[in-house]
C-alpha cells in the first residue's frame, strides 16, 4: 500500500469513527471518573496514584472533578461518607 493511500485510509477511518462514536471531553472525563470510583472502592491504591492512572494532570484537579461528579472528595468516597 502506498504511503499516500495509507494516510488517506487512516484519515477516513478517523472521520468515520468520529462520526459514529462521538466522545466529548465531558464524556471521557465521566468515564475516567467512574473508573476512578471503582478503583477507590476496590483497591488501596493511593488517591494521587489513581488520579494519574485515570489521566488527570494533578491530584487537585482530579479531586475537584470527582467532587463535582459524585458530591464527595475521593477520600470521602473511599471511606463511605
Order of alpha helices (4+ residues) and beta strands (2+ residues): alpha-alpha-alpha-alpha-alpha
